[in-house]
Amino acid sequence: MEMLTSWLQPLHNYPWAVTALLLIALLAAALLADWITHRVLLRVATRLVQASATQWDDALLARGVLDRLAHVLPALVIYAGIVLIPGIDDGLETVVRNVAAAYIVLTVAHAISALLNGFNDLYIARDPVRAQARPIKGYLQVVKIVLFIAAAILIVAALIERSPLLLFSGLGAMTAVLMLVFKDTILSLVASVQLSSNDMVRVGDWIEMPQLGADGDVIDIALHTVKVQNWDKTITTIPTYRLINESFRNWRGMSDAGGRRIMRALLLDQSSVRFLSDEEREDLRRIALIDGYLEKKRGELEAWNKKLLAEGKDPVNSRRVTNIGTFRAYVEAYLRAHPRIHQQMTLLVRQLAPGAEGLPLQIYCFTTSTQWAVYESIQSDIFDHLLAILPRFGLRVFQSPSGADVSAALHQLGTQRKNDTAD
């Protein structure tokens, strides 16, 4: 300061000039400090981080923690140097120091927030599977909320030159207001803990929540929201607490089990159901899948019918093979032999109650693949084959008459009437 005073001695008659020159020097010192931290120290730190073998410093560098901390030094220069400038009004000096202190607090808060983001990145990188099952993003967001509330209190305390303890003590009187303002945050925090502890939702799960229009993969789980990318590539944002308060379907169990269910029915025309003749049975025995079934059925029915005749009962009580029963046996044998049907899971071919749309023959089984495209291909191949082979058993699929069917029937009726008139 004595050297600086001697340099400025010729300007002692112009105090405003001395003040202006010192302010310019202070700003130049702050800019120099910013240049040194960004151009020298930050580059050296970046090279050291890139040369290290650890991952935690890479995560901090990627999130910009060091870059944010670099802004602290220029603010410190201004905070400490403003008191050394003569001729500055006390009020202006106080304002500058308070603003610099508030800026330092805000910068440090942003750096800590970036540090928490780096911790989350490191947690995901070290064990992606565990990170999907137990995400910590929601908990880190709670820490950030507390961090920025504390930073806001310190900033206000610095600007008004009051003790932050006084402001913290005033929070007790604002508890009701804070509970109202942070109601969603509190609910979301409790919901996040329950979702994580009960392993209800993970990133990558396929969930369905029709009441909110969600049907797709979970792509992000945060404190307040869970993002779901629907199959049409739209994004549905669900409040976290809604997953606790309302029901939703998680398809993860299907993926973990390794099989996806097929539950579809063939609607058969009931008028096509009938007994098979001996010739038809012999013809169907050419199908390898039901040869054993027909042979077993033949022996069983012959024994039953012989016993019936021996007792003198009317032959009308004898049993015969039906085309629908044979077809049902064929479908089950076909599924048992199918390489893409899971044989260790439930496999059923059953009749449901007949109705106005025909007799439903339901297929209930599981594919060996849970991938959507593969699953649909397997299901389509199965029903393509069954629909094509159905006429071999004398059965028809029920189908409501279309306009073309009605038109053809009317045309046939008109032709028949003309023939009858001509006769």
The 8 nearest C-alpha neighbors of each residue, nearest first, counted from 0:
[[1, 3, 2, 4, 5, 83, 6, 84],
 [2, 0, 4, 3, 5, 6, 7, 8],
 [3, 1, 5, 4, 0, 6, 7, 8],
 [2, 4, 0, 6, 1, 5, 7, 8],
 [3, 5, 1, 7, 2, 6, 0, 8],
 [6, 4, 8, 2, 7, 3, 1, 9],
 [7, 5, 3, 4, 8, 2, 9, 1],
 [6, 8, 4, 5, 10, 9, 3, 11],
 [9, 7, 5, 11, 10, 6, 4, 3],
 [10, 8, 7, 11, 6, 12, 5, 13],
 [11, 9, 13, 12, 8, 7, 17, 14],
 [10, 12, 8, 13, 9, 14, 7, 17],
 [11, 13, 10, 14, 9, 8, 16, 15],
 [12, 14, 10, 11, 16, 15, 17, 9],
 [15, 13, 17, 16, 11, 12, 18, 10],
 [14, 16, 18, 17, 13, 19, 86, 20],
 [17, 15, 19, 14, 18, 13, 20, 10],
 [18, 16, 14, 20, 15, 19, 21, 10],
 [17, 19, 15, 21, 16, 20, 86, 22],
 [20, 18, 16, 22, 17, 21, 15, 23],
 [19, 21, 23, 17, 22, 18, 16, 24],
 [20, 22, 24, 18, 23, 19, 25, 17],
 [23, 21, 25, 19, 24, 20, 18, 26],
 [22, 24, 20, 26, 21, 25, 27, 19],
 [25, 23, 21, 27, 22, 26, 28, 20],
 [26, 24, 22, 28, 27, 23, 21, 29],
 [25, 27, 29, 23, 28, 24, 30, 22],
 [28, 26, 24, 30, 25, 29, 31, 23],
 [27, 29, 31, 25, 26, 30, 24, 32],
 [30, 28, 73, 26, 32, 31, 27, 76],
 [31, 29, 33, 27, 32, 28, 34, 26],
 [32, 30, 28, 34, 33, 29, 27, 35],
 [31, 33, 29, 35, 30, 34, 73, 28],
 [32, 34, 30, 36, 31, 35, 73, 37],
 [35, 33, 31, 37, 32, 38, 36, 30],
 [36, 34, 39, 32, 38, 33, 37, 31],
 [35, 37, 40, 33, 34, 41, 39, 69],
 [38, 36, 41, 34, 35, 39, 33, 40],
 [37, 39, 35, 34, 36, 42, 41, 40],
 [38, 40, 35, 42, 41, 36, 37, 43],
 [39, 41, 36, 43, 42, 44, 37, 35],
 [40, 42, 37, 44, 43, 39, 36, 45],
 [43, 41, 45, 39, 44, 40, 38, 46],
 [42, 44, 40, 46, 45, 41, 39, 47],
 [43, 45, 41, 47, 42, 46, 40, 48],
 [46, 44, 42, 48, 43, 47, 41, 49],
 [45, 47, 49, 43, 48, 44, 50, 42],
 [48, 46, 44, 50, 45, 49, 51, 43],
 [47, 49, 45, 51, 46, 50, 56, 44],
 [50, 48, 46, 47, 51, 45, 57, 52],
 [49, 51, 47, 48, 46, 52, 45, 53],
 [52, 50, 48, 49, 53, 47, 56, 54],
 [51, 53, 50, 54, 49, 48, 57, 56],
 [54, 52, 51, 55, 56, 57, 48, 50],
 [53, 55, 57, 56, 58, 52, 121, 51],
 [54, 56, 58, 57, 53, 121, 59, 117],
 [55, 57, 59, 58, 54, 48, 60, 53],
 [58, 56, 60, 54, 55, 59, 61, 48],
 [57, 59, 117, 61, 55, 56, 60, 62],
 [60, 58, 56, 117, 62, 57, 61, 64],
 [59, 61, 57, 63, 62, 58, 64, 56],
 [62, 60, 58, 59, 63, 57, 117, 64],
 [61, 63, 59, 60, 113, 64, 117, 58],
 [64, 62, 66, 60, 61, 65, 67, 59],
 [63, 65, 110, 67, 66, 113, 59, 62],
 [66, 64, 68, 67, 63, 69, 60, 41],
 [65, 67, 63, 69, 64, 68, 41, 70],
 [68, 66, 69, 64, 65, 110, 70, 63],
 [67, 69, 65, 70, 66, 71, 110, 64],
 [68, 70, 66, 67, 71, 36, 65, 72],
 [71, 69, 68, 72, 67, 73, 33, 74],
 [70, 72, 74, 69, 68, 103, 73, 75],
 [71, 73, 75, 74, 70, 69, 76, 32],
 [74, 72, 29, 76, 75, 32, 33, 71],
 [73, 75, 77, 71, 72, 76, 99, 78],
 [76, 74, 78, 72, 73, 77, 79, 71],
 [77, 75, 73, 79, 74, 78, 80, 29],
 [76, 78, 80, 74, 75, 79, 81, 73],
 [79, 77, 75, 96, 76, 99, 80, 81],
 [80, 78, 76, 77, 81, 75, 82, 83],
 [81, 79, 77, 83, 82, 76, 78, 25],
 [80, 82, 83, 84, 77, 79, 78, 92],
 [81, 83, 80, 84, 79, 92, 85, 78],
 [84, 82, 80, 81, 85, 79, 0, 21],
 [83, 85, 82, 81, 21, 18, 87, 86],
 [86, 84, 87, 18, 83, 82, 17, 14],
 [85, 87, 18, 88, 84, 14, 15, 17],
 [88, 86, 85, 89, 92, 84, 91, 18],
 [87, 89, 91, 90, 92, 86, 93, 85],
 [90, 88, 92, 91, 93, 87, 94, 86],
 [89, 91, 93, 92, 88, 94, 87, 95],
 [90, 92, 94, 88, 93, 89, 95, 87],
 [93, 91, 89, 95, 90, 94, 88, 96],
 [92, 94, 90, 96, 91, 95, 97, 89],
 [93, 95, 91, 97, 92, 96, 98, 90],
 [96, 94, 98, 92, 97, 93, 99, 91],
 [97, 95, 78, 99, 93, 98, 94, 100],
 [96, 98, 100, 94, 158, 157, 99, 95],
 [97, 99, 101, 95, 100, 96, 94, 102],
 [100, 98, 102, 96, 97, 101, 74, 78],
 [99, 101, 97, 103, 102, 98, 96, 104],
 [102, 100, 154, 98, 104, 103, 99, 157],
 [101, 103, 99, 105, 100, 104, 106, 98],
 [102, 104, 100, 106, 101, 105, 71, 107],
 [103, 105, 101, 107, 102, 106, 108, 100],
 [106, 104, 108, 102, 103, 107, 101, 109],
 [107, 105, 103, 109, 108, 104, 102, 110],
 [106, 108, 110, 104, 109, 105, 103, 111],
 [109, 107, 105, 111, 110, 106, 104, 112],
 [110, 108, 112, 106, 107, 111, 113, 105],
 [109, 111, 107, 64, 113, 112, 108, 67],
 [110, 112, 114, 108, 113, 109, 107, 115],
 [113, 111, 109, 115, 114, 110, 108, 143],
 [112, 114, 116, 110, 111, 115, 64, 62],
 [115, 113, 111, 117, 112, 116, 64, 59],
 [116, 114, 118, 112, 117, 113, 111, 119],
 [117, 115, 113, 119, 114, 118, 120, 112],
 [116, 118, 58, 114, 120, 59, 115, 119],
 [117, 119, 115, 121, 116, 120, 122, 114],
 [118, 120, 122, 116, 117, 121, 123, 115],
 [121, 119, 117, 123, 122, 118, 124, 116],
 [120, 122, 124, 118, 119, 123, 125, 117],
 [123, 121, 119, 120, 125, 124, 118, 126],
 [122, 124, 127, 120, 130, 121, 125, 126],
 [125, 123, 121, 122, 126, 127, 120, 130],
 [124, 126, 122, 123, 121, 127, 130, 120],
 [125, 127, 129, 128, 123, 124, 130, 122],
 [128, 126, 130, 123, 129, 124, 131, 125],
 [129, 127, 131, 130, 126, 132, 123, 133],
 [128, 130, 132, 131, 126, 127, 133, 134],
 [131, 129, 134, 127, 133, 123, 128, 132],
 [132, 130, 202, 201, 128, 129, 133, 134],
 [131, 133, 129, 201, 130, 134, 128, 198],
 [134, 132, 130, 131, 129, 195, 135, 201],
 [135, 133, 130, 136, 131, 132, 220, 137],
 [136, 134, 138, 137, 139, 133, 119, 130],
 [135, 137, 139, 138, 134, 221, 140, 119],
 [138, 136, 222, 221, 140, 139, 135, 141],
 [139, 137, 141, 140, 135, 136, 142, 222],
 [140, 138, 142, 136, 141, 137, 143, 135],
 [139, 141, 143, 137, 138, 142, 144, 136],
 [140, 142, 144, 138, 139, 143, 145, 137],
 [143, 141, 139, 145, 140, 144, 146, 138],
 [144, 142, 146, 140, 141, 145, 147, 139],
 [143, 145, 141, 147, 146, 142, 148, 140],
 [144, 146, 148, 142, 143, 147, 149, 141],
 [147, 145, 143, 149, 144, 148, 142, 150],
 [146, 148, 150, 149, 144, 145, 151, 143],
 [147, 149, 151, 145, 150, 146, 144, 152],
 [148, 150, 152, 146, 147, 151, 145, 153],
 [151, 149, 147, 153, 148, 152, 154, 146],
 [150, 152, 154, 148, 149, 153, 147, 155],
 [151, 153, 149, 155, 150, 154, 156, 148],
 [154, 152, 156, 150, 151, 155, 163, 157],
 [155, 153, 101, 157, 151, 156, 152, 150],
 [154, 156, 158, 152, 157, 153, 159, 151],
 [155, 157, 161, 153, 163, 154, 159, 160],
 [158, 156, 160, 154, 155, 97, 159, 101],
 [157, 159, 155, 97, 156, 160, 154, 98],
 [158, 160, 156, 161, 157, 155, 97, 154],
 [161, 159, 157, 156, 158, 162, 97, 155],
 [160, 162, 156, 159, 163, 157, 165, 158],
 [161, 163, 164, 165, 156, 160, 166, 157],
 [162, 164, 166, 165, 156, 153, 167, 161],
 [165, 163, 167, 162, 166, 168, 161, 169],
 [166, 164, 168, 163, 167, 162, 169, 161],
 [165, 167, 163, 169, 164, 168, 152, 170],
 [166, 168, 164, 170, 169, 165, 163, 152],
 [169, 167, 165, 166, 170, 164, 171, 172],
 [170, 168, 166, 167, 171, 172, 165, 173],
 [169, 171, 173, 167, 172, 168, 174, 166],
 [172, 170, 173, 174, 169, 168, 167, 175],
 [171, 173, 170, 174, 169, 175, 168, 176],
 [172, 174, 170, 176, 171, 175, 177, 169],
 [175, 173, 177, 171, 176, 172, 178, 170],
 [174, 176, 178, 177, 173, 179, 172, 171],
 [177, 175, 179, 173, 178, 174, 180, 181],
 [176, 178, 180, 174, 179, 175, 181, 173],
 [179, 177, 175, 181, 176, 182, 180, 174],
 [180, 178, 176, 182, 177, 181, 175, 183],
 [179, 181, 177, 178, 182, 176, 183, 184],
 [182, 180, 184, 178, 183, 179, 177, 185],
 [181, 183, 179, 185, 184, 178, 180, 186],
 [184, 182, 186, 185, 181, 187, 223, 180],
 [183, 185, 181, 187, 182, 186, 188, 223],
 [186, 184, 188, 182, 187, 183, 181, 189],
 [187, 185, 183, 189, 188, 184, 240, 190],
 [186, 188, 190, 184, 240, 223, 185, 239],
 [187, 189, 191, 185, 190, 186, 184, 222],
 [188, 190, 192, 186, 187, 191, 185, 193],
 [189, 191, 187, 240, 193, 188, 192, 194],
 [192, 190, 188, 194, 193, 189, 187, 195],
 [191, 193, 195, 189, 190, 194, 196, 188],
 [194, 192, 190, 196, 195, 191, 197, 189],
 [195, 193, 191, 199, 197, 192, 198, 196],
 [194, 196, 198, 192, 193, 197, 133, 191],
 [195, 197, 193, 198, 194, 192, 199, 133],
 [196, 198, 199, 194, 195, 193, 192, 200],
 [199, 197, 195, 196, 194, 200, 132, 201],
 [198, 200, 194, 197, 195, 201, 249, 196],
 [199, 201, 198, 194, 204, 202, 195, 249],
 [202, 200, 132, 131, 204, 203, 199, 217],
 [201, 203, 131, 217, 218, 204, 219, 220],
 [202, 204, 217, 216, 201, 218, 205, 131],
 [205, 203, 216, 217, 201, 202, 251, 206],
 [206, 204, 216, 215, 250, 249, 217, 251],
 [205, 207, 249, 248, 215, 214, 250, 204],
 [206, 208, 214, 248, 213, 247, 209, 249],
 [207, 209, 247, 213, 210, 211, 212, 214],
 [210, 208, 212, 211, 213, 207, 214, 247],
 [209, 211, 208, 212, 213, 247, 207, 245],
 [212, 210, 209, 213, 208, 237, 235, 236],
 [211, 213, 209, 210, 208, 214, 235, 207],
 [214, 212, 208, 211, 207, 235, 209, 229],
 [213, 215, 207, 229, 206, 208, 212, 230],
 [216, 214, 229, 205, 228, 230, 206, 227],
 [215, 217, 205, 228, 204, 227, 203, 218],
 [216, 218, 227, 203, 202, 204, 226, 219],
 [219, 217, 202, 226, 227, 203, 216, 228],
 [220, 218, 226, 225, 217, 202, 221, 227],
 [219, 221, 225, 224, 226, 202, 222, 218],
 [222, 220, 137, 224, 223, 136, 225, 219],
 [221, 223, 137, 187, 224, 188, 140, 191],
 [222, 224, 187, 239, 221, 238, 184, 225],
 [225, 223, 238, 239, 221, 237, 222, 236],
 [224, 226, 220, 237, 219, 236, 239, 221],
 [227, 225, 236, 219, 218, 235, 217, 237],
 [228, 226, 217, 235, 216, 234, 218, 215],
 [227, 229, 234, 215, 216, 232, 233, 217],
 [228, 230, 215, 214, 232, 233, 231, 227],
 [229, 231, 232, 215, 228, 214, 233, 216],
 [230, 232, 229, 233, 228, 215, 234, 214],
 [233, 231, 229, 230, 228, 234, 215, 227],
 [232, 234, 229, 231, 228, 235, 230, 227],
 [233, 235, 228, 227, 229, 236, 232, 226],
 [236, 234, 227, 213, 226, 237, 228, 233],
 [235, 237, 226, 225, 224, 227, 234, 238],
 [236, 238, 225, 224, 239, 226, 235, 241],
 [239, 237, 224, 241, 240, 223, 225, 236],
 [238, 240, 224, 241, 187, 223, 242, 225],
 [239, 241, 190, 187, 243, 242, 238, 186],
 [242, 240, 244, 243, 239, 238, 245, 237],
 [243, 241, 240, 245, 239, 244, 246, 247],
 [244, 242, 241, 240, 245, 190, 246, 239],
 [243, 245, 241, 242, 240, 246, 190, 239],
 [246, 244, 242, 241, 243, 247, 240, 208],
 [247, 245, 242, 248, 244, 208, 243, 241],
 [246, 248, 208, 207, 249, 245, 206, 242],
 [249, 247, 207, 206, 250, 208, 246, 205],
 [248, 250, 206, 251, 205, 207, 247, 204],
 [251, 249, 205, 253, 252, 206, 248, 254],
 [250, 252, 254, 253, 249, 204, 255, 205],
 [253, 251, 255, 250, 254, 256, 249, 257],
 [252, 254, 256, 251, 250, 255, 259, 258],
 [253, 255, 251, 257, 252, 256, 369, 250],
 [254, 256, 252, 257, 253, 251, 258, 250],
 [257, 255, 253, 254, 258, 252, 259, 251],
 [258, 256, 254, 255, 369, 367, 253, 368],
 [259, 257, 367, 366, 365, 256, 369, 368],
 [260, 258, 365, 369, 366, 253, 368, 261],
 [259, 261, 365, 364, 262, 366, 258, 363],
 [260, 262, 364, 363, 365, 263, 259, 378],
 [263, 261, 363, 362, 260, 364, 361, 264],
 [262, 264, 362, 361, 261, 363, 265, 360],
 [263, 265, 361, 360, 359, 362, 266, 262],
 [264, 266, 360, 359, 267, 361, 263, 396],
 [267, 265, 359, 357, 358, 397, 396, 264],
 [268, 266, 396, 358, 397, 357, 395, 269],
 [267, 269, 397, 357, 396, 395, 270, 271],
 [268, 270, 271, 272, 357, 358, 267, 397],
 [269, 271, 268, 272, 273, 395, 394, 267],
 [270, 272, 394, 269, 268, 395, 273, 393],
 [273, 271, 269, 270, 323, 322, 394, 274],
 [272, 274, 321, 322, 271, 275, 323, 270],
 [275, 273, 321, 320, 322, 319, 276, 272],
 [276, 274, 321, 320, 322, 279, 280, 273],
 [275, 277, 279, 278, 280, 274, 320, 281],
 [276, 278, 280, 279, 281, 275, 282, 320],
 [277, 279, 281, 276, 280, 282, 275, 283],
 [280, 278, 282, 276, 281, 277, 275, 283],
 [281, 279, 277, 283, 282, 278, 276, 284],
 [280, 282, 284, 278, 279, 283, 277, 285],
 [281, 283, 279, 280, 284, 285, 278, 286],
 [284, 282, 280, 285, 281, 286, 279, 290],
 [285, 283, 290, 281, 286, 282, 280, 289],
 [284, 286, 283, 282, 287, 290, 281, 289],
 [287, 285, 284, 288, 283, 289, 290, 282],
 [288, 286, 290, 289, 285, 284, 291, 283],
 [287, 289, 286, 290, 332, 329, 333, 291],
 [290, 288, 292, 291, 287, 329, 286, 293],
 [291, 289, 284, 287, 293, 292, 288, 286],
 [290, 292, 294, 289, 293, 295, 288, 287],
 [291, 293, 289, 295, 290, 294, 296, 328],
 [292, 294, 296, 290, 295, 291, 297, 289],
 [295, 293, 297, 291, 296, 292, 290, 298],
 [294, 296, 292, 298, 293, 297, 291, 299],
 [295, 297, 293, 299, 294, 298, 292, 300],
 [296, 298, 294, 300, 295, 299, 293, 301],
 [299, 297, 301, 295, 296, 300, 302, 294],
 [300, 298, 296, 302, 297, 301, 295, 303],
 [301, 299, 303, 297, 302, 298, 304, 296],
 [300, 302, 304, 298, 303, 299, 305, 297],
 [301, 303, 305, 299, 300, 304, 298, 306],
 [304, 302, 300, 306, 301, 305, 307, 299],
 [303, 305, 307, 301, 317, 306, 302, 300],
 [306, 304, 308, 302, 307, 303, 301, 309],
 [305, 307, 309, 303, 304, 308, 302, 310],
 [306, 308, 304, 310, 305, 309, 312, 303],
 [309, 307, 311, 305, 310, 306, 312, 304],
 [310, 308, 306, 311, 307, 305, 312, 304],
 [309, 311, 307, 308, 312, 306, 305, 313],
 [312, 310, 308, 309, 313, 307, 314, 306],
 [313, 311, 308, 310, 307, 314, 316, 309],
 [312, 314, 315, 316, 311, 308, 317, 307],
 [315, 313, 316, 317, 312, 308, 307, 304],
 [314, 316, 313, 317, 312, 318, 307, 304],
 [317, 315, 314, 313, 318, 312, 307, 304],
 [316, 318, 304, 314, 315, 319, 307, 303],
 [319, 317, 300, 316, 304, 320, 303, 315],
 [320, 318, 274, 321, 317, 300, 275, 276],
 [319, 321, 274, 275, 322, 318, 324, 325],
 [322, 320, 274, 324, 275, 323, 273, 325],
 [321, 323, 325, 324, 392, 275, 274, 326],
 [322, 324, 326, 325, 321, 327, 272, 394],
 [323, 325, 327, 321, 326, 322, 328, 320],
 [326, 324, 328, 322, 323, 327, 329, 321],
 [325, 327, 329, 323, 328, 324, 322, 330],
 [326, 328, 324, 330, 329, 325, 323, 331],
 [329, 327, 325, 331, 326, 330, 332, 324],
 [328, 330, 326, 332, 327, 331, 289, 333],
 [331, 329, 333, 327, 332, 328, 326, 334],
 [330, 332, 334, 328, 333, 329, 348, 335],
 [333, 331, 335, 329, 334, 330, 288, 328],
 [332, 334, 330, 336, 331, 335, 329, 337],
 [333, 335, 337, 331, 336, 332, 330, 340],
 [336, 334, 332, 333, 337, 331, 342, 340],
 [335, 337, 333, 334, 332, 338, 340, 288],
 [336, 338, 334, 339, 340, 335, 333, 332],
 [339, 337, 340, 336, 341, 335, 367, 334],
 [340, 338, 367, 337, 366, 341, 377, 368],
 [341, 339, 366, 367, 337, 338, 365, 342],
 [342, 340, 367, 366, 365, 343, 344, 339],
 [341, 343, 344, 340, 335, 346, 345, 365],
 [344, 342, 341, 345, 346, 365, 340, 258],
 [343, 345, 342, 341, 346, 365, 364, 258],
 [344, 346, 364, 347, 343, 365, 363, 342],
 [347, 345, 364, 363, 344, 348, 365, 342],
 [346, 348, 363, 362, 349, 364, 345, 331],
 [349, 347, 362, 361, 331, 363, 327, 360],
 [350, 348, 361, 360, 347, 351, 362, 327],
 [351, 349, 360, 359, 361, 352, 348, 358],
 [350, 352, 359, 353, 360, 349, 361, 358],
 [351, 353, 354, 350, 358, 359, 357, 360],
 [354, 352, 358, 357, 351, 359, 355, 356],
 [353, 355, 356, 357, 358, 352, 359, 351],
 [354, 356, 357, 353, 358, 397, 269, 268],
 [357, 355, 354, 397, 266, 358, 398, 353],
 [358, 356, 268, 267, 266, 354, 355, 397],
 [357, 359, 353, 267, 266, 269, 354, 360],
 [360, 358, 266, 351, 265, 264, 350, 361],
 [361, 359, 350, 265, 264, 349, 351, 266],
 [360, 362, 264, 349, 263, 348, 359, 350],
 [361, 363, 348, 263, 262, 264, 347, 364],
 [362, 364, 262, 347, 261, 346, 348, 361],
 [363, 365, 346, 261, 260, 345, 347, 362],
 [366, 364, 260, 259, 258, 341, 261, 340],
 [365, 367, 340, 258, 259, 341, 368, 339],
 [366, 368, 341, 258, 339, 340, 257, 365],
 [369, 367, 366, 370, 258, 374, 257, 373],
 [368, 370, 259, 258, 254, 371, 374, 257],
 [371, 369, 373, 368, 372, 374, 259, 375],
 [370, 372, 374, 373, 375, 369, 368, 376],
 [373, 371, 375, 374, 370, 376, 377, 369],
 [374, 372, 376, 370, 375, 371, 377, 368],
 [375, 373, 371, 377, 376, 372, 370, 368],
 [374, 376, 378, 372, 373, 377, 379, 371],
 [375, 377, 373, 379, 374, 378, 380, 372],
 [378, 376, 380, 374, 379, 375, 373, 381],
 [379, 377, 375, 381, 376, 380, 374, 382],
 [378, 380, 376, 382, 381, 377, 383, 375],
 [381, 379, 383, 377, 378, 382, 376, 384],
 [380, 382, 378, 384, 379, 383, 377, 385],
 [381, 383, 385, 384, 379, 380, 386, 378],
 [384, 382, 380, 386, 381, 385, 379, 387],
 [383, 385, 387, 382, 381, 386, 388, 380],
 [386, 384, 382, 388, 387, 383, 389, 381],
 [385, 387, 389, 383, 384, 388, 382, 396],
 [386, 388, 384, 385, 389, 383, 390, 382],
 [389, 387, 385, 391, 386, 390, 384, 392],
 [388, 390, 386, 391, 387, 392, 394, 385],
 [391, 389, 393, 392, 394, 388, 395, 387],
 [392, 390, 389, 393, 388, 394, 283, 387],
 [391, 393, 390, 394, 322, 389, 326, 323],
 [394, 392, 390, 391, 271, 322, 395, 389],
 [395, 393, 271, 390, 392, 389, 272, 396],
 [396, 394, 268, 267, 271, 397, 390, 389],
 [397, 395, 267, 268, 266, 398, 394, 265],
 [396, 398, 268, 267, 266, 357, 395, 356],
 [399, 397, 396, 400, 356, 268, 266, 357],
 [398, 400, 401, 397, 356, 404, 402, 357],
 [401, 399, 404, 398, 405, 402, 403, 397],
 [400, 402, 404, 403, 399, 405, 398, 406],
 [401, 403, 405, 404, 406, 400, 407, 408],
 [402, 404, 406, 401, 405, 407, 400, 408],
 [405, 403, 407, 401, 402, 406, 400, 408],
 [406, 404, 408, 402, 407, 403, 409, 401],
 [405, 407, 403, 409, 404, 408, 402, 410],
 [408, 406, 410, 404, 405, 409, 403, 411],
 [409, 407, 405, 411, 410, 406, 412, 404],
 [410, 408, 412, 406, 411, 407, 413, 405],
 [409, 411, 407, 413, 412, 408, 406, 414],
 [412, 410, 408, 414, 409, 413, 407, 415],
 [411, 413, 409, 415, 410, 414, 408, 416],
 [414, 412, 410, 416, 415, 411, 409, 417],
 [415, 413, 411, 417, 412, 416, 410, 418],
 [414, 416, 418, 412, 413, 417, 411, 419],
 [417, 415, 419, 413, 418, 414, 420, 412],
 [418, 416, 420, 414, 419, 415, 421, 413],
 [417, 419, 421, 415, 416, 420, 422, 414],
 [418, 420, 416, 422, 417, 421, 415, 414],
 [421, 419, 417, 422, 418, 416, 415, 414],
 [422, 420, 418, 419, 417, 416, 415, 414],
 [421, 419, 420, 418, 417, 416, 415, 414]]
